[in-house]
Amino acid sequence: MLVAYPTSLASLTTALGVSNGIAIHHAIPTAANTFRAVINAPALTLGASYSIPVAVYAVNR
């Protein structure tokens, strides 16, 4: 199982430290050295690109 944790809260909050509505959920391996992360984001920002630095850990291997 892969677990993804954000390494920078700045990418998930506004300048005032309030959540901007983005949540990181599952990290799903898709090929060697790659994975897909499932995120939720507000409808107003659909189609926008995101840069969310994360640390990925393998658990129960």
GUKE-347791 format. One record per atom (N, C-alpha, C, O, CB): residue in one letter; atom name; x, y, z. Coordinates in pm, whole numbers. Each point is the difference from the previous one (the first is absolute). Glycine has a CB too. Layout:
! GUKE-347791
PT  res  atom      px      py      pz
PT    a    CA       X       Y       Z
...
//
This chain:
! GUKE-347791
PT  res  atom      px      py      pz
PT    m     N      84    -116       0
PT    m    CA     -84     116       0
PT    m     C      90     123       0
PT    m     O     100       5      71
PT    m    CB    -287    -129      50
PT    l     N     151     224    -200
PT    l    CA      70     127      -3
PT    l     C     -81     104      76
PT    l     O    -122       4      -9
PT    l    CB     229     -63    -212
PT    v     N     -36     144     295
PT    v    CA     -64     108      74
PT    v     C      69     129     -41
PT    v     O     123       8       2
PT    v    CB    -185    -160     195
PT    a     N     -16     256    -233
PT    a    CA      56     129     -40
PT    a     C     -34     105     105
PT    a     O    -116      15      38
PT    a    CB      97     -78    -282
PT    y     N     121     134     289
PT    y    CA     -17     109      95
PT    y     C      55     128     -61
PT    y     O     110      -1     -54
PT    y    CB     -95    -158     250
PT    p     N     -88     269    -188
PT    p    CA      54     127     -51
PT    p     C     118      44      86
PT    p     O      -3     -13     122
PT    p    CB    -225      79    -208
PT    t     N     331     -15      22
PT    t    CA     118      46      73
PT    t     C      -2     151      19
PT    t     O      84      54      71
PT    t    CB      45    -246    -162
PT    s     N    -223     259      28
PT    s    CA     -11     146      12
PT    s     C    -146      38      17
PT    s     O     -80     -18     -93
PT    s    CB     288      51     -46
PT    l     N    -243      18     254
PT    l    CA    -138      44      21
PT    l     C     -34     122     -84
PT    l     O    -118      28     -22
PT    l    CB     128    -119     252
PT    a     N      90     163    -278
PT    a    CA     -25     118     -82
PT    a     C     -75     -35    -128
PT    a     O     -76      82     -52
PT    a    CB     283      23     145
PT    s     N    -188    -227    -144
PT    s    CA     -69     -39    -123
PT    s     C    -146     -37      25
PT    s     O     -78     -11     -95
PT    s    CB     295     -69       5
PT    l     N    -255      61     216
PT    l    CA    -137     -40      34
PT    l     C     -78     109      70
PT    l     O    -117     -19      33
PT    l    CB     198    -213     -17
PT    t     N     -18     347       9
PT    t    CA     -67     107      74
PT    t     C      16     133     -73
PT    t     O      83      16     -89
PT    t    CB     -43    -138     304
PT    t     N    -123     218    -175
PT    t    CA      11     135     -53
PT    t     C     111      74      74
PT    t     O      62     -56      91
PT    t    CB    -310      59    -152
PT    a     N     273     120      23
PT    a    CA     103      80      67
PT    a     C     -32      22     147
PT    a     O      91      26      80
PT    a    CB     -44      87    -297
PT    l     N    -174    -123     255
PT    l    CA     -40      18     139
PT    l     C       3    -130      79
PT    l     O     -35      -1     119
PT    l    CB    -106     192    -191
PT    g     N     181    -301       9
PT    g    CA       6    -129      69
PT    g     C    -131     -76       4
PT    g     O     -12     -99      71
PT    g    CB     188     196      64
PT    v     N    -274     -52    -212
PT    v    CA    -130     -66      -7
PT    v     C       4    -102    -114
PT    v     O      56      27    -105
PT    v    CB    -176     178     197
PT    s     N      59    -322     -70
PT    s    CA      -2    -103    -103
PT    s     C     -63      52    -128
PT    s     O    -103      68       4
PT    s    CB      89    -244     174
PT    n     N      75     144    -292
PT    n    CA     -58      42    -128
PT    n     C     -88    -109     -60
PT    n     O     -40      11    -115
PT    n    CB     238     136      77
PT    g     N    -228    -251     114
PT    g    CA     -94    -102     -43
PT    g     C      62    -117     -74
PT    g     O     -73     -88     -46
PT    g    CB     -90     266      35
PT    i     N     293    -182      -2
PT    i    CA      66    -112     -68
PT    i     C      34    -106     103
PT    i     O      54      31     106
PT    i    CB      40     121    -284
PT    a     N    -125    -279     147
PT    a    CA      32    -111      88
PT    a     C      66    -110     -82
PT    a     O     -47     -33    -110
PT    a    CB    -147      90     264
PT    i     N     301    -114    -103
PT    i    CA      69    -113     -65
PT    i     C     -53    -128      63
PT    i     O      -8     -12     122
PT    i    CB     218     151    -169
PT    h     N    -248    -235     -38
PT    h    CA     -53    -126      50
PT    h     C      93    -116     -33
PT    h     O     108     -10      59
PT    h    CB    -341     100     -84
PT    h     N     197    -174     -65
PT    h    CA      71    -124     -28
PT    h     C     120      22     -92
PT    h     O      -4      85     -89
PT    h    CB    -210    -208     119
PT    a     N     320      47      -8
PT    a    CA     113      -6     -91
PT    a     C      -2    -139     -63
PT    a     O      16    -100      70
PT    a    CB     123     268      67
PT    i     N    -159    -175    -267
PT    i    CA     -19    -127     -71
PT    i     C     117     -22     -95
PT    i     O      20      80     -90
PT    i    CB    -273     -60     108
PT    p     N     331    -129       1
PT    p    CA     110     -25     -93
PT    p     C     -54     -34    -139
PT    p     O     -94     -78     -13
PT    p    CB     237      -3     203
PT    t     N     -82     140    -294
PT    t    CA     -46     -25    -136
PT    t     C     107     -68     -86
PT    t     O     -34     -67     -97
PT    t    CB    -113     265     118
PT    a     N     274    -182      13
PT    a    CA     110     -63     -72
PT    a     C     124      15      88
PT    a     O      -6      59     108
PT    a    CB     -95     -11    -340
PT    a     N     212    -101     186
PT    a    CA     124      12      76
PT    a     C      34     148      22
PT    a     O       5      78     -95
PT    a    CB      78    -298       0
PT    n     N     -61     257     219
PT    n    CA      38     136      39
PT    n     C    -105     106     -31
PT    n     O      34     118     -10
PT    n    CB     197    -187     -27
PT    t     N    -356      30      21
PT    t    CA    -107      98     -23
PT    t     C    -123     -37      83
PT    t     O     -22    -117      33
PT    t    CB     108     161    -266
PT    f     N    -164      57     267
PT    f    CA    -126     -24      69
PT    f     C     -97     112     -36
PT    f     O      40     105     -51
PT    f    CB      77    -225     241
PT    r     N    -242      95    -164
PT    r    CA    -106      99     -22
PT    r     C     -62      31     135
PT    r     O     -35     -92      75
PT    r    CB     -11      10    -313
PT    a     N      33     209     270
PT    a    CA     -62      42     126
PT    a     C    -140      51     -29
PT    a     O     -22      74     -96
PT    a    CB     247     -16     196
PT    v     N    -320     -97     -16
PT    v    CA    -137      47     -11
PT    v     C     -14     122      91
PT    v     O      32      -6     119
PT    v    CB    -121    -229    -172
PT    i     N      41     346      -4
PT    i    CA     -19     121      80
PT    i     C    -142      50     -17
PT    i     O     -67     -30     -99
PT    i    CB     311      90      75
PT    n     N    -290      16     122
PT    n    CA    -125      75     -10
PT    n     C      36     147      -6
PT    n     O      88      46      72
PT    n    CB    -221    -224      54
PT    a     N      65     251    -214
PT    a    CA      25     143     -13
PT    a     C    -133      71     -23
PT    a     O     -94     -60     -54
PT    a    CB     327      19     -39
PT    p     N    -242     166     132
PT    p    CA    -125      75     -23
PT    p     C     -34      10    -148
PT    p     O      89       5     -85
PT    p    CB     -44     125     293
PT    a     N    -174    -127    -238
PT    a    CA     -46       5    -139
PT    a     C      49     126     -73
PT    a     O      18      -3    -121
PT    a    CB    -218    -129     189
PT    l     N     221     239       3
PT    l    CA      44     124     -63
PT    l     C     140      -9     -59
PT    l     O      36      80     -86
PT    l    CB    -181      41     244
PT    t     N     223    -218    -114
PT    t    CA     137     -11     -49
PT    t     C      20    -120     -91
PT    t     O     115     -36     -30
PT    t    CB     -41     148     236
PT    l     N    -181    -175    -251
PT    l    CA      16    -114     -91
PT    l     C      71      44    -127
PT    l     O     -25     109     -52
PT    l    CB    -184    -215     144
PT    g     N     295      24    -139
PT    g    CA      76      33    -120
PT    g     C     129      73      31
PT    g     O      86      16     -87
PT    g    CB    -299      -5     -35
PT    a     N     227      34     245
PT    a    CA     124      66      39
PT    a     C     106    -106      27
PT    a     O     -32    -116      27
PT    a    CB     -95     312      72
PT    s     N     251    -157    -106
PT    s    CA     107     -94      32
PT    s     C      44      22     144
PT    s     O      -3     112      51
PT    s    CB      80    -119    -293
PT    y     N     -35    -100     307
PT    y    CA      41       5     138
PT    y     C     143     -51      12
PT    y     O      43     -88     -75
PT    y    CB    -281      57     152
PT    s     N     309      87      15
PT    s    CA     133     -49      35
PT    s     C      -1     -20     151
PT    s     O      10      96      76
PT    s    CB     105      23    -272
PT    i     N    -126    -245     238
PT    i    CA      -7     -31     142
PT    i     C     117     -92      33
PT    i     O      -2    -118     -36
PT    i    CB    -252     143      40
PT    p     N     357      27      64
PT    p    CA     113     -86      37
PT    p     C     -44    -102     105
PT    p     O     -59      36     101
PT    p    CB     221     151    -154
PT    v     N    -132    -314      29
PT    v    CA     -39    -106      92
PT    v     C     117     -93      28
PT    v     O      95      -9     -79
PT    v    CB    -331      23      -5
PT    a     N     228     -81     197
PT    a    CA      89    -111      32
PT    a     C     -84    -126     -12
PT    a     O    -112      -6      51
PT    a    CB     261     148     106
PT    v     N     -95    -243    -225
PT    v    CA     -73    -126     -20
PT    v     C      70    -111      75
PT    v     O     120     -20     -14
PT    v    CB    -201      97    -212
PT    y     N       5    -148     307
PT    y    CA      55    -109      80
PT    y     C     -69    -132     -37
PT    y     O    -121      -3     -22
PT    y    CB     175     164     210
PT    a     N      24    -269    -194
PT    a    CA     -56    -134     -19
PT    a     C     -24     -59     138
PT    a     O      92      -4      83
PT    a    CB      26     -28    -308
PT    v     N    -241     -15     250
PT    v    CA     -38     -53     131
PT    v     C     -41    -145     -16
PT    v     O     -61     -35    -101
PT    v    CB     -13     264     181
PT    n     N     107    -312      17
PT    n    CA     -39    -143       1
PT    n     C      46     -75    -124
PT    n     O     -78     -71     -62
PT    n    CB    -119     133     199
PT    r     N     322     -45    -171
PT    r    CA      53     -71    -119
PT    r     C      52    -134      37
PT    r     O      48     -73     -86
PT    r    CB       8     286     -18
//
